[in-house]
Amino acid sequence: MIPLLLVLLLILVLFGAGFAVKILWWIAIAVLVLWLIGFVARPKSSGGRWYRW
């Protein structure tokens, strides 16, 4: 019974980690798209930088 519970727990942990990694990939893609849009649509009058740092 204990090995079965350990296997089920391992499956649950791996599924949770896979879901979290998938969410992080989507967040990274969204940030990349926003960065590219900001890079392309930057104002010409502010010295070429659209960010403040």
Protein Blocks (a to p, Z undefined) as FASTA:
>chain_A
ZZmmmmmmmmmmmmmmmmmmmmmmmmmmmmmmmmmmmmmmpcfkloopabfZZ
